[in-house]
Amino acid sequence: MVDVTRVHEILERHGARRERMIAILLDCQEEYYHLPREVLEAVSAGVQVPLTSVISIATFFKAFSLKPIGRYPIRVCNGTACNIRGGPLLVEALERELNIRKGETTQDNLFGLDTLNCVGCCGLAPVITVGEDVHGKVKIGSVPRLVKQYRSKVQAEPGEEKNAQNVN
């Protein structure tokens, strides 16, 4: 069960207006790292639109995810240059380091792992994105350090673990 208290705060901040639906859903996803059904139901009730309309928006836009993506979604570029320069090996290294498979999220909800189409940084291949951060010329040996860097960010921000407890 998901605690939707923050959804109500987000709705209040946006005035629970239909025309603010995308902004509301973006804020909800930032809070929960995905859009669980309980969140969609709370948004539907708060904005007074049918749940099917909210789900339609959440599934139409690629920015939204109905399954957990983690606080730091890690995406390995699978464009041609990145593929040739070791992208698939980076996916394997990240799977080992995070103890998850591609398409999954860590139990602590910190990391999700997936691939994405060309990032457009072919000269920096292979490329990994972690949230909004782009890392180029990533070596397999640097994967543990990269993961540790983002884990330490959470430890440095007290009270920011909120979402790991909000999502069951």
Secondary structure as GFF3:
##gff-version 3
##sequence-region A 1 168
A	DSSP	alpha_helix	5	14	.	.	.	ID=ss1
A	DSSP	three_ten_helix	18	20	.	.	.	ID=ss2
A	DSSP	alpha_helix	21	32	.	.	.	ID=ss3
A	DSSP	alpha_helix	37	47	.	.	.	ID=ss4
A	DSSP	alpha_helix	51	60	.	.	.	ID=ss5
A	DSSP	beta_strand	72	77	.	.	.	ID=ss6
A	DSSP	alpha_helix	80	84	.	.	.	ID=ss7
A	DSSP	alpha_helix	87	98	.	.	.	ID=ss8
A	DSSP	beta_strand	111	116	.	.	.	ID=ss9
A	DSSP	three_ten_helix	122	124	.	.	.	ID=ss10
A	DSSP	beta_strand	128	130	.	.	.	ID=ss11
A	DSSP	beta_strand	133	135	.	.	.	ID=ss12
A	DSSP	three_ten_helix	140	142	.	.	.	ID=ss13
A	DSSP	alpha_helix	143	156	.	.	.	ID=ss14
A	DSSP	alpha_helix	162	166	.	.	.	ID=ss15
###
